[in-house]
Amino acid sequence: MSEKGEVDLTGAKQNTGVWLVKVPKYLSQQWAKASGRGEVGKLRIGKNQGKAEVEFTLNEDLTMIDSLGDKPSGVQAPRDHPFTMQTVGGQTLAVFTETQSERISLEGLVVQRAECRPAVSENYMKLKRLQIEELSKPVRLSQQLEKAVTTNYKPVANHSYNLEYDRKKKEEGKRARVDKQQVLDMLFSAFEKHQYYNIKDLVDITKQPVSYLKEILRDIGIYNVKGTHKNTWELKPEYRHYQGGEEEKETDD
């Protein structure tokens, strides 16, 4: 759009009417081949019992379908394309164009809608059969190899992280939860001997699942995230009672 956002409305002043026509994809592709080379076909407009009859005839030079896929098709597009006329349906539709200088112009208002359909013919049936064959081709194909592929990674029966996860799950399964008070007794007994423990040592002492043990520790303990005893648990001040004055002072980094 232009910098000022202006639109050329000359087409509206001239009350120019345009047709909005839907065409098959192959037909628009054939038209693209004629870019800069003149006409793409002829449009015939007539009347039959008061009704408009419109038919488009594709230029014979543009009927050859180059390919659909990875090989020449050898198929010709149908030439005759009758229009199925449709009403605008109370809608207000307009056609705009934009130039390289980003100037937008109103070309006109849509006064007629239509659908351009190929007439049923031998060429049309061949084209449809070719399109169906291309769509039905599998995306992936199996291929027999003459020798082993050595450039790719070899398949692994089970990855290390899966094995570690299975091991932990088995250990968790063997550890049955005991009464919370029993776990507290074991923890207080352990903390009477030492002020700091990592979670692995506490799991070995209590034989409890990690999630259950952490749930209890959060009630009575503090988890150190920095300092000399980083990544260890200790009792909250109100629960501390160490043998022989073993309590240590935390030193920050």
Backbone as CSV, one residue per row, in Angstrom:
resi,resn,N_x,N_y,N_z,CA_x,CA_y,CA_z,C_x,C_y,C_z
1,MET,0.843,-1.189,0.000,0.000,0.000,0.000,0.882,1.243,0.000
2,SER,0.382,2.308,-0.593,1.160,3.540,-0.654,1.337,4.108,0.738
3,GLU,2.313,5.022,0.874,2.644,5.585,2.177,1.451,6.288,2.809
4,LYS,0.634,6.960,2.007,-0.512,7.697,2.543,-1.745,6.814,2.647
5,GLY,-1.651,5.563,2.193,-2.789,4.666,2.264,-3.890,5.002,1.284
6,GLU,-3.571,5.687,0.187,-4.575,6.110,-0.779,-4.869,4.990,-1.774
7,VAL,-6.118,4.904,-2.190,-6.545,3.912,-3.173,-7.170,4.646,-4.352
8,ASP,-6.755,4.257,-5.561,-7.306,4.859,-6.773,-8.702,4.286,-7.009
9,LEU,-9.732,5.108,-6.921,-11.124,4.662,-7.041,-11.736,5.018,-8.394
10,THR,-10.885,5.188,-9.388,-11.393,5.538,-10.724,-12.356,4.473,-11.227
11,GLY,-12.039,3.194,-10.924,-12.907,2.097,-11.370,-14.301,2.200,-10.806
12,ALA,-14.422,2.715,-9.571,-15.741,2.869,-8.957,-16.528,3.980,-9.646
13,LYS,-15.828,5.067,-10.022,-16.490,6.183,-10.684,-17.003,5.778,-12.057
14,GLN,-16.242,4.890,-12.721,-16.636,4.447,-14.050,-17.670,3.330,-14.008
15,ASN,-18.008,2.880,-12.782,-18.990,1.813,-12.588,-18.625,0.562,-13.402
16,THR,-17.333,0.213,-13.351,-16.840,-0.928,-14.118,-17.255,-2.238,-13.431
17,GLY,-17.903,-3.119,-14.201,-18.310,-4.417,-13.675,-17.331,-5.497,-14.102
18,VAL,-16.979,-6.404,-13.205,-16.047,-7.489,-13.527,-16.680,-8.825,-13.145
19,TRP,-16.154,-9.899,-13.757,-16.608,-11.256,-13.459,-15.579,-11.931,-12.552
20,LEU,-16.069,-12.653,-11.562,-15.219,-13.455,-10.690,-15.422,-14.911,-11.076
21,VAL,-14.369,-15.525,-11.673,-14.495,-16.874,-12.241,-13.503,-17.820,-11.569
22,LYS,-13.988,-18.960,-11.124,-13.152,-20.006,-10.545,-12.760,-20.973,-11.656
23,VAL,-11.433,-21.240,-11.775,-10.946,-22.115,-12.848,-10.166,-23.278,-12.252
24,PRO,-10.081,-24.413,-12.958,-9.286,-25.545,-12.469,-7.803,-25.179,-12.363
25,LYS,-7.107,-25.829,-11.458,-5.694,-25.520,-11.227,-4.863,-25.753,-12.481
26,TYR,-5.117,-26.864,-13.189,-4.313,-27.155,-14.379,-4.484,-26.071,-15.442
27,LEU,-5.691,-25.468,-15.495,-5.945,-24.447,-16.507,-5.144,-23.183,-16.210
28,SER,-5.084,-22.791,-14.942,-4.290,-21.611,-14.589,-2.812,-21.867,-14.832
29,GLN,-2.365,-23.116,-14.646,-0.966,-23.455,-14.914,-0.659,-23.360,-16.406
30,GLN,-1.604,-23.768,-17.230,-1.407,-23.672,-18.679,-1.400,-22.203,-19.113
31,TRP,-2.230,-21.389,-18.498,-2.245,-19.962,-18.828,-0.902,-19.308,-18.503
32,ALA,-0.285,-19.748,-17.429,0.991,-19.151,-17.023,2.065,-19.348,-18.086
33,LYS,1.945,-20.402,-18.893,2.935,-20.650,-19.944,2.855,-19.601,-21.050
34,ALA,1.701,-18.955,-21.178,1.513,-17.996,-22.266,1.857,-16.584,-21.845
35,SER,2.470,-16.432,-20.698,2.790,-15.096,-20.207,3.632,-14.331,-21.224
36,GLY,3.105,-13.230,-21.709,3.833,-12.393,-22.662,3.788,-12.900,-24.082
37,ARG,2.992,-13.974,-24.352,2.968,-14.529,-25.715,1.607,-14.375,-26.397
38,GLY,0.736,-13.541,-25.832,-0.541,-13.353,-26.515,-1.686,-14.058,-25.823
39,GLU,-2.708,-14.419,-26.589,-3.959,-14.930,-26.032,-3.811,-16.360,-25.492
40,VAL,-4.661,-16.678,-24.508,-4.668,-18.030,-23.929,-5.858,-18.826,-24.429
41,GLY,-6.806,-18.158,-25.062,-7.982,-18.850,-25.581,-9.047,-17.859,-25.981
42,LYS,-10.242,-18.382,-26.229,-11.341,-17.528,-26.661,-12.564,-17.776,-25.793
43,LEU,-13.305,-16.689,-25.532,-14.502,-16.752,-24.706,-15.710,-16.464,-25.584
44,ARG,-16.682,-17.377,-25.565,-17.892,-17.207,-26.376,-19.073,-16.998,-25.432
45,ILE,-19.811,-15.910,-25.655,-20.973,-15.593,-24.829,-22.212,-15.563,-25.718
46,GLY,-23.187,-16.387,-25.370,-24.417,-16.438,-26.149,-25.624,-16.561,-25.245
47,LYS,-26.780,-16.769,-25.821,-28.018,-16.921,-25.055,-28.790,-18.123,-25.569
48,ASN,-29.425,-18.824,-24.630,-30.256,-19.967,-24.969,-31.518,-19.887,-24.122
49,GLN,-32.647,-19.630,-24.791,-33.927,-19.453,-24.111,-33.850,-18.362,-23.036
50,GLY,-33.163,-17.304,-23.377,-33.078,-16.157,-22.484,-32.004,-16.262,-21.421
51,LYS,-31.327,-17.405,-21.344,-30.266,-17.576,-20.356,-28.904,-17.468,-21.024
52,ALA,-27.973,-16.857,-20.301,-26.639,-16.674,-20.857,-25.884,-17.994,-20.885
53,GLU,-25.211,-18.259,-21.991,-24.347,-19.432,-22.123,-22.941,-18.950,-22.437
54,VAL,-21.996,-19.346,-21.583,-20.622,-18.879,-21.735,-19.712,-20.105,-21.799
55,GLU,-18.750,-20.068,-22.731,-17.811,-21.191,-22.857,-16.424,-20.653,-23.205
56,PHE,-15.412,-21.188,-22.551,-14.030,-20.809,-22.833,-13.357,-21.950,-23.588
57,THR,-12.643,-21.598,-24.656,-11.903,-22.583,-25.442,-10.419,-22.294,-25.322
58,LEU,-9.672,-23.253,-24.779,-8.237,-23.083,-24.557,-7.486,-23.090,-25.876
59,ASN,-6.506,-22.215,-26.001,-5.672,-22.175,-27.189,-4.991,-23.536,-27.382
60,GLU,-5.016,-24.055,-28.575,-4.483,-25.394,-28.851,-3.000,-25.509,-28.497
61,ASP,-2.250,-24.416,-28.607,-0.818,-24.447,-28.302,-0.545,-24.674,-26.814
62,LEU,-1.587,-24.507,-25.980,-1.398,-24.618,-24.527,-2.028,-25.883,-23.944
63,THR,-2.410,-26.829,-24.792,-3.122,-28.006,-24.287,-2.195,-29.084,-23.732
64,MET,-0.920,-29.121,-24.139,-0.029,-30.202,-23.701,0.363,-30.023,-22.239
65,ILE,0.034,-31.016,-21.416,0.431,-31.040,-20.006,1.865,-31.563,-19.938
66,ASP,2.771,-30.727,-19.471,4.189,-31.119,-19.452,4.414,-32.350,-18.592
67,SER,4.016,-32.284,-17.329,4.239,-33.408,-16.424,3.405,-33.237,-15.178
68,LEU,3.118,-34.360,-14.546,2.511,-34.386,-13.219,3.346,-35.361,-12.408
69,GLY,4.395,-34.858,-11.798,5.297,-35.749,-11.076,6.689,-35.660,-11.647
70,ASP,7.327,-36.840,-11.844,8.732,-36.858,-12.250,8.941,-37.318,-13.686
71,LYS,7.873,-37.386,-14.498,8.055,-37.820,-15.888,7.035,-37.124,-16.780
72,PRO,7.312,-37.018,-18.094,6.365,-36.396,-19.012,5.027,-37.122,-18.986
73,SER,3.950,-36.353,-19.073,2.625,-36.966,-18.943,2.102,-37.548,-20.260
74,GLY,2.394,-36.867,-21.359,1.842,-37.315,-22.628,0.345,-37.119,-22.706
75,VAL,-0.196,-36.259,-21.866,-1.638,-36.024,-21.793,-1.933,-34.587,-22.188
76,GLN,-3.046,-34.387,-22.896,-3.464,-33.054,-23.294,-4.632,-32.592,-22.424
77,ALA,-4.623,-31.298,-22.100,-5.728,-30.718,-21.339,-6.940,-30.562,-22.247
78,PRO,-8.134,-30.715,-21.696,-9.335,-30.475,-22.514,-9.389,-29.017,-22.951
79,ARG,-9.948,-28.781,-24.127,-9.984,-27.410,-24.650,-11.254,-26.677,-24.252
80,ASP,-12.384,-27.368,-24.252,-13.675,-26.721,-24.031,-14.025,-26.687,-22.540
81,HIS,-14.405,-25.491,-22.083,-14.729,-25.297,-20.668,-15.978,-24.433,-20.545
82,PRO,-17.162,-25.027,-20.456,-18.379,-24.245,-20.253,-18.421,-23.631,-18.851
83,PHE,-19.070,-22.474,-18.728,-19.191,-21.778,-17.456,-20.509,-22.166,-16.771
84,THR,-20.450,-22.354,-15.476,-21.660,-22.481,-14.660,-21.878,-21.138,-13.984
85,MET,-22.925,-20.446,-14.380,-23.151,-19.089,-13.904,-23.757,-19.106,-12.499
86,GLN,-23.308,-18.163,-11.654,-23.794,-18.053,-10.279,-24.095,-16.591,-9.971
87,THR,-25.017,-16.385,-9.048,-25.341,-15.022,-8.645,-24.324,-14.524,-7.623
88,VAL,-24.231,-13.207,-7.490,-23.337,-12.611,-6.502,-23.881,-12.833,-5.094
89,GLY,-25.180,-12.992,-4.984,-25.769,-13.344,-3.699,-25.859,-12.211,-2.708
90,GLY,-26.082,-11.007,-3.182,-26.232,-9.881,-2.268,-24.937,-9.402,-1.647
91,GLN,-23.821,-9.990,-2.046,-22.528,-9.569,-1.509,-21.967,-8.405,-2.321
92,THR,-21.126,-7.623,-1.678,-20.400,-6.567,-2.386,-18.945,-7.002,-2.503
93,LEU,-18.548,-7.409,-3.705,-17.200,-7.890,-3.965,-16.506,-6.945,-4.931
94,ALA,-15.232,-6.728,-4.711,-14.472,-5.811,-5.569,-13.135,-6.443,-5.930
95,VAL,-12.561,-5.989,-7.032,-11.256,-6.466,-7.501,-10.277,-5.296,-7.448
96,PHE,-9.146,-5.523,-6.768,-8.107,-4.503,-6.648,-6.823,-5.016,-7.302
97,THR,-6.006,-4.085,-7.787,-4.681,-4.420,-8.306,-3.643,-3.578,-7.580
98,GLU,-2.429,-4.097,-7.509,-1.334,-3.385,-6.857,-0.143,-3.358,-7.799
99,THR,0.398,-2.195,-8.067,1.529,-2.048,-8.961,2.833,-2.235,-8.195
100,GLN,3.942,-2.248,-8.934,5.250,-2.389,-8.299,5.562,-1.212,-7.375
101,SER,4.973,-0.078,-7.655,5.176,1.101,-6.801,4.237,1.086,-5.599
102,GLU,3.577,-0.069,-5.375,2.673,-0.284,-4.246,1.450,0.622,-4.305
103,ARG,1.062,0.998,-5.502,-0.150,1.795,-5.672,-1.316,0.832,-5.880
104,ILE,-2.369,1.005,-5.106,-3.534,0.121,-5.174,-4.660,0.827,-5.913
105,SER,-5.246,0.081,-6.847,-6.329,0.649,-7.647,-7.535,-0.275,-7.622
106,LEU,-8.719,0.303,-7.605,-9.958,-0.456,-7.705,-10.276,-0.681,-9.173
107,GLU,-10.312,-1.930,-9.610,-10.583,-2.233,-11.014,-12.078,-2.273,-11.301
108,GLY,-12.870,-2.628,-10.303,-14.316,-2.672,-10.522,-15.003,-3.543,-9.497
109,LEU,-16.329,-3.530,-9.538,-17.136,-4.340,-8.633,-17.576,-5.618,-9.331
110,VAL,-17.633,-6.714,-8.585,-18.027,-8.001,-9.150,-19.530,-7.990,-9.411
111,VAL,-19.890,-8.198,-10.671,-21.307,-8.220,-11.047,-21.775,-9.617,-11.427
112,GLN,-20.809,-10.543,-11.614,-21.185,-11.900,-11.999,-20.143,-12.886,-11.485
113,ARG,-20.601,-13.980,-10.904,-19.707,-15.067,-10.493,-19.964,-16.269,-11.387
114,ALA,-18.895,-17.070,-11.607,-19.037,-18.245,-12.468,-17.958,-19.255,-12.129
115,GLU,-18.205,-20.483,-12.541,-17.222,-21.548,-12.369,-16.932,-22.156,-13.731
116,CYS,-15.641,-22.176,-14.074,-15.210,-22.703,-15.368,-14.896,-24.189,-15.211
117,ARG,-15.685,-25.046,-15.842,-15.507,-26.484,-15.688,-15.180,-27.126,-17.036
118,PRO,-14.291,-28.127,-17.040,-13.964,-28.790,-18.311,-15.121,-29.658,-18.801
119,ALA,-15.325,-29.624,-20.086,-16.319,-30.518,-20.679,-15.782,-31.949,-20.628
120,VAL,-16.652,-32.904,-20.327,-16.222,-34.311,-20.234,-15.819,-34.800,-21.626
121,SER,-14.562,-35.232,-21.716,-14.034,-35.715,-22.988,-12.963,-36.751,-22.701
122,GLU,-12.419,-37.342,-23.749,-11.371,-38.349,-23.579,-10.127,-37.731,-22.941
123,ASN,-9.762,-36.528,-23.369,-8.598,-35.856,-22.784,-8.799,-35.570,-21.297
124,TYR,-10.033,-35.163,-20.955,-10.318,-34.869,-19.560,-10.211,-36.130,-18.704
125,MET,-10.727,-37.252,-19.193,-10.678,-38.510,-18.437,-9.232,-38.987,-18.254
126,LYS,-8.400,-38.802,-19.292,-6.982,-39.161,-19.176,-6.275,-38.300,-18.133
127,LEU,-6.613,-37.000,-18.146,-6.005,-36.082,-17.188,-6.391,-36.447,-15.753
128,LYS,-7.681,-36.754,-15.535,-8.132,-37.122,-14.191,-7.474,-38.417,-13.727
129,ARG,-7.324,-39.376,-14.654,-6.692,-40.645,-14.297,-5.231,-40.423,-13.895
130,LEU,-4.551,-39.542,-14.622,-3.161,-39.243,-14.311,-3.051,-38.551,-12.949
131,GLN,-3.965,-37.618,-12.657,-3.962,-36.929,-11.368,-4.196,-37.898,-10.214
132,ILE,-5.118,-38.833,-10.408,-5.411,-39.828,-9.369,-4.207,-40.727,-9.127
133,GLU,-3.527,-41.127,-10.210,-2.340,-41.977,-10.075,-1.248,-41.260,-9.285
134,GLU,-1.067,-39.965,-9.540,-0.039,-39.202,-8.827,-0.379,-39.057,-7.345
135,LEU,-1.667,-38.837,-7.052,-2.089,-38.680,-5.658,-2.003,-39.988,-4.883
136,SER,-2.158,-41.119,-5.581,-2.159,-42.420,-4.899,-0.762,-42.976,-4.667
137,LYS,0.262,-42.324,-5.220,1.621,-42.802,-5.001,2.017,-42.613,-3.546
138,PRO,2.606,-43.636,-2.918,3.018,-43.492,-1.513,4.138,-42.476,-1.368
139,VAL,4.101,-41.753,-0.273,5.138,-40.748,-0.017,6.480,-41.420,0.229
140,ARG,6.449,-42.572,0.907,7.678,-43.305,1.199,7.645,-44.660,0.501
141,LEU,8.751,-45.033,-0.058,8.856,-46.300,-0.765,9.930,-47.170,-0.113
142,SER,9.654,-48.475,-0.046,10.662,-49.406,0.475,11.649,-49.747,-0.637
143,GLN,12.892,-49.943,-0.272,13.930,-50.208,-1.254,14.892,-51.256,-0.706
144,GLN,15.180,-52.261,-1.511,16.095,-53.315,-1.093,17.540,-52.850,-1.268
145,LEU,18.339,-53.002,-0.216,19.725,-52.561,-0.237,20.645,-53.738,-0.542
146,GLU,21.671,-53.472,-1.344,22.620,-54.523,-1.695,23.667,-54.716,-0.602
147,LYS,23.943,-53.695,0.177,24.907,-53.804,1.269,24.460,-52.936,2.436
148,ALA,25.023,-53.210,3.572,24.626,-52.500,4.777,25.005,-51.034,4.696
149,VAL,24.151,-50.174,5.238,24.421,-48.740,5.281,25.290,-48.446,6.496
150,THR,26.439,-47.834,6.257,27.385,-47.576,7.358,27.503,-46.096,7.693
151,THR,26.771,-45.264,6.961,26.901,-43.820,7.181,25.916,-43.298,8.219
152,ASN,24.961,-44.112,8.610,23.958,-43.676,9.581,24.232,-44.274,10.956
153,TYR,23.563,-43.763,11.960,23.687,-44.302,13.298,23.041,-45.681,13.373
154,LYS,23.685,-46.574,14.090,23.117,-47.899,14.277,21.984,-47.828,15.295
155,PRO,20.937,-48.632,15.095,19.826,-48.610,16.057,20.269,-49.107,17.424
156,VAL,19.713,-48.522,18.457,20.021,-48.907,19.830,18.819,-49.610,20.411
157,ALA,19.049,-50.779,21.011,17.954,-51.563,21.563,17.234,-50.783,22.653
158,ASN,18.000,-50.121,23.510,17.397,-49.302,24.556,18.390,-48.232,24.968
159,HIS,17.937,-47.006,25.046,18.826,-45.907,25.370,19.153,-45.890,26.855
160,SER,20.291,-45.291,27.190,20.781,-45.291,28.568,19.802,-44.619,29.520
161,TYR,19.173,-43.510,29.046,18.255,-42.818,29.946,17.003,-43.645,30.219
162,ASN,16.607,-44.490,29.249,15.480,-45.395,29.489,15.842,-46.454,30.518
163,LEU,17.070,-46.970,30.426,17.532,-47.978,31.383,17.595,-47.392,32.789
164,GLU,18.087,-46.159,32.887,18.171,-45.505,34.191,16.782,-45.260,34.772
165,TYR,15.848,-44.881,33.912,14.479,-44.656,34.367,13.849,-45.952,34.870
166,ASP,14.050,-47.057,34.137,13.515,-48.354,34.554,14.123,-48.784,35.894
167,ARG,15.428,-48.522,36.065,16.089,-48.905,37.317,15.479,-48.144,38.492
168,LYS,15.266,-46.851,38.294,14.694,-46.043,39.367,13.268,-46.468,39.685
169,LYS,12.511,-46.804,38.623,11.137,-47.235,38.848,11.094,-48.529,39.651
170,LYS,12.028,-49.438,39.366,12.072,-50.694,40.111,12.410,-50.437,41.570
171,GLU,13.375,-49.544,41.794,13.751,-49.223,43.169,12.597,-48.576,43.920
172,GLU,11.887,-47.687,43.257,10.743,-47.030,43.889,9.676,-48.050,44.233
173,GLY,9.495,-49.031,43.331,8.484,-50.040,43.569,8.799,-50.914,44.774
174,LYS,10.085,-51.147,45.031,10.480,-51.987,46.157,10.307,-51.268,47.487
175,ARG,10.290,-49.924,47.440,10.211,-49.158,48.679,8.747,-48.871,49.015
176,ALA,8.234,-49.565,50.035,6.865,-49.327,50.460,6.844,-48.204,51.487
177,ARG,5.888,-47.315,51.367,5.785,-46.216,52.318,5.455,-46.741,53.718
178,VAL,6.146,-46.228,54.682,5.833,-46.557,56.069,5.187,-45.336,56.712
179,ASP,4.715,-45.491,57.951,4.053,-44.405,58.647,4.969,-43.182,58.741
180,LYS,4.380,-41.999,58.592,5.163,-40.759,58.597,5.966,-40.602,59.880
181,GLN,5.389,-40.981,61.014,6.097,-40.824,62.277,7.350,-41.688,62.326
182,GLN,7.273,-42.888,61.721,8.454,-43.747,61.673,9.564,-43.109,60.847
183,VAL,9.162,-42.473,59.731,10.146,-41.799,58.886,10.763,-40.628,59.644
184,LEU,9.941,-39.875,60.381,10.458,-38.757,61.166,11.460,-39.237,62.215
185,ASP,11.154,-40.349,62.879,12.069,-40.887,63.882,13.413,-41.231,63.255
186,MET,13.377,-41.843,62.059,14.626,-42.211,61.384,15.406,-40.963,60.984
187,LEU,14.700,-39.945,60.524,15.374,-38.722,60.100,15.993,-37.983,61.284
188,PHE,15.230,-37.847,62.376,15.779,-37.165,63.552,16.983,-37.917,64.104
189,SER,16.913,-39.232,64.058,18.037,-40.040,64.541,19.273,-39.805,63.678
190,ALA,19.070,-39.718,62.380,20.191,-39.501,61.474,20.789,-38.109,61.676
191,PHE,19.922,-37.087,61.809,20.417,-35.723,61.962,21.055,-35.474,63.332
192,GLU,20.856,-36.380,64.291,21.579,-36.265,65.548,23.057,-36.593,65.363
193,LYS,23.357,-37.347,64.316,24.738,-37.764,64.048,25.452,-36.765,63.136
194,HIS,24.731,-36.262,62.158,25.336,-35.319,61.210,24.329,-34.226,60.904
195,GLN,24.857,-33.035,60.603,23.970,-31.909,60.354,23.455,-31.894,58.920
196,TYR,24.259,-32.354,57.943,23.918,-32.236,56.529,23.858,-33.617,55.867
197,TYR,22.849,-33.812,55.007,22.715,-35.041,54.231,22.213,-34.678,52.826
198,ASN,22.717,-35.417,51.833,22.099,-35.282,50.518,20.935,-36.271,50.442
199,ILE,20.089,-36.082,49.470,18.857,-36.866,49.395,19.127,-38.350,49.193
200,LYS,20.211,-38.658,48.475,20.522,-40.066,48.214,20.827,-40.796,49.521
201,ASP,21.602,-40.145,50.410,21.936,-40.779,51.687,20.686,-40.972,52.541
202,LEU,19.780,-39.999,52.508,18.560,-40.115,53.302,17.640,-41.199,52.765
203,VAL,17.648,-41.388,51.446,16.876,-42.482,50.857,17.436,-43.825,51.318
204,ASP,18.767,-43.942,51.328,19.395,-45.187,51.789,19.081,-45.460,53.255
205,ILE,18.999,-44.397,54.065,18.754,-44.564,55.500,17.295,-44.950,55.772
206,THR,16.362,-44.278,55.102,14.938,-44.486,55.400,14.283,-45.560,54.541
207,LYS,14.891,-45.877,53.378,14.319,-46.839,52.441,12.924,-46.406,51.962
208,GLN,12.756,-45.106,51.767,11.475,-44.566,51.352,11.566,-43.977,49.942
209,PRO,10.439,-43.936,49.218,10.439,-43.306,47.895,10.862,-41.843,47.983
210,VAL,11.563,-41.366,46.976,12.115,-40.011,46.982,11.022,-38.968,47.154
211,SER,9.918,-39.093,46.398,8.865,-38.078,46.458,8.245,-38.012,47.851
212,TYR,8.031,-39.179,48.477,7.441,-39.230,49.817,8.412,-38.643,50.842
213,LEU,9.686,-38.956,50.682,10.695,-38.470,51.618,10.838,-36.948,51.528
214,LYS,10.844,-36.400,50.308,10.956,-34.951,50.143,9.749,-34.230,50.730
215,GLU,8.585,-34.852,50.619,7.373,-34.271,51.178,7.501,-34.092,52.698
216,ILE,8.090,-35.088,53.362,8.289,-35.010,54.812,9.406,-34.035,55.153
217,LEU,10.486,-34.057,54.368,11.617,-33.170,54.628,11.232,-31.697,54.547
218,ARG,10.293,-31.363,53.653,9.891,-29.969,53.530,9.220,-29.451,54.800
219,ASP,8.681,-30.368,55.603,8.044,-29.949,56.854,9.060,-29.665,57.954
220,ILE,10.178,-30.407,57.945,11.113,-30.294,59.068,12.486,-29.779,58.669
221,GLY,12.757,-29.692,57.387,14.110,-29.389,56.946,14.234,-28.189,56.040
222,ILE,15.475,-27.842,55.776,15.841,-26.745,54.871,16.765,-27.315,53.797
223,TYR,16.492,-26.977,52.541,17.342,-27.430,51.439,18.296,-26.301,51.068
224,ASN,19.587,-26.563,51.163,20.606,-25.552,50.878,20.883,-25.481,49.374
225,VAL,20.680,-24.318,48.816,20.889,-24.142,47.374,22.205,-23.442,47.070
226,LYS,22.952,-23.026,48.103,24.250,-22.394,47.881,25.125,-22.593,49.109
227,GLY,26.343,-22.153,49.010,27.255,-22.254,50.146,28.053,-23.540,50.148
228,THR,28.751,-23.772,51.239,29.622,-24.950,51.359,28.838,-26.245,51.262
229,HIS,27.628,-26.261,51.813,26.819,-27.481,51.854,25.678,-27.425,50.834
230,LYS,25.990,-26.944,49.646,25.012,-26.836,48.570,24.425,-28.204,48.234
231,ASN,23.134,-28.231,47.913,22.407,-29.445,47.513,22.303,-30.468,48.642
232,THR,22.241,-30.005,49.882,22.047,-30.910,51.023,20.870,-30.422,51.856
233,TRP,20.374,-31.327,52.695,19.279,-31.016,53.612,19.824,-30.889,55.040
234,GLU,19.221,-30.003,55.822,19.488,-29.921,57.252,18.181,-29.587,57.962
235,LEU,18.117,-29.810,59.257,16.904,-29.557,60.013,16.672,-28.056,60.186
236,LYS,15.396,-27.691,60.281,15.063,-26.313,60.626,15.561,-26.039,62.045
237,PRO,15.882,-24.797,62.374,16.450,-24.474,63.709,15.643,-25.042,64.865
238,GLU,14.339,-25.051,64.759,13.524,-25.495,65.887,13.597,-27.000,66.130
239,TYR,14.150,-27.751,65.145,14.238,-29.206,65.312,15.671,-29.677,65.579
240,ARG,16.642,-28.767,65.577,18.047,-29.182,65.673,18.420,-29.601,67.101
241,HIS,19.092,-30.737,67.177,19.640,-31.221,68.450,20.772,-32.177,68.092
242,TYR,22.011,-31.657,68.048,23.135,-32.445,67.575,23.966,-32.944,68.743
243,GLN,24.500,-34.148,68.565,25.345,-34.733,69.608,26.699,-34.046,69.639
244,GLY,27.208,-33.829,70.881,28.582,-33.348,71.036,28.837,-32.009,70.396
245,GLY,27.807,-31.135,70.255,28.007,-29.786,69.698,28.529,-29.792,68.291
246,GLU,27.983,-30.699,67.433,28.498,-30.826,66.062,27.918,-29.799,65.096
247,GLU,26.995,-28.969,65.573,26.341,-28.038,64.634,27.364,-27.146,63.953
248,GLU,27.241,-27.027,62.625,28.170,-26.244,61.839,27.476,-24.993,61.323
249,LYS,28.236,-23.956,61.190,27.685,-22.713,60.666,27.793,-22.710,59.151
250,GLU,26.706,-22.233,58.514,26.659,-22.168,57.033,27.541,-21.019,56.553
251,THR,28.355,-21.297,55.538,29.229,-20.279,54.976,28.815,-20.024,53.534
252,ASP,28.423,-18.789,53.245,28.022,-18.450,51.881,29.232,-18.320,50.992
253,ASP,28.992,-18.604,49.673,30.070,-18.419,48.691,30.368,-16.940,48.571
